[in-house]
Amino acid sequence: MRQIPQLELADCRAIVIAAQAEADRRAAVVSLAVVDSGGHPLLVERRDGASPASVEAALAKARMAALNGKPTEAMEAAINGQRPALMQLSGAMGEPSLAMAGGLPLLHQGVCLGAVGVSGMTPDVDGAIAAAGAAALP
């Protein structure tokens, strides 16, 4: 039997605090989401001025990254390139999911614990904020 580590609330808070700092540095108005390995929300923040739609998009990006264990930016690039069939993947998820830049899996010893998703700015800015959050995983 395997033992699988799980994200705790303290981990999620550390991830969001690091992402907040990067968002502040970039004067970015975004929403942030941290989900578990099943794509279920653990911590969501809609920053002042962020659109309601950005909350849903952040959750959907995080869900896609968690359930696939891959950055959503790579999936978006594949869809825009040689793998347009990947667009069908979101329909198979059962919950809203997006293959758009801004979702990063949270990996620990090769195991996907969940993901962080960011939405509200350009793909590069969302991705940088998500990366700052992911880097804070203890």
Salt bridges, closest charged atoms under 4 A:
GLU22 OE2 - ARG25 NH2 2.96
GLU22 OE2 - ARG26 NE 2.57
ASP24 OD1 - ARG47 NH2 2.19
ASP36 OD1 - HIS40 ND1 3.21
GLU45 OE2 - ARG47 NH1 3.62
ASP126 OD2 - LYS61 NZ 3.07
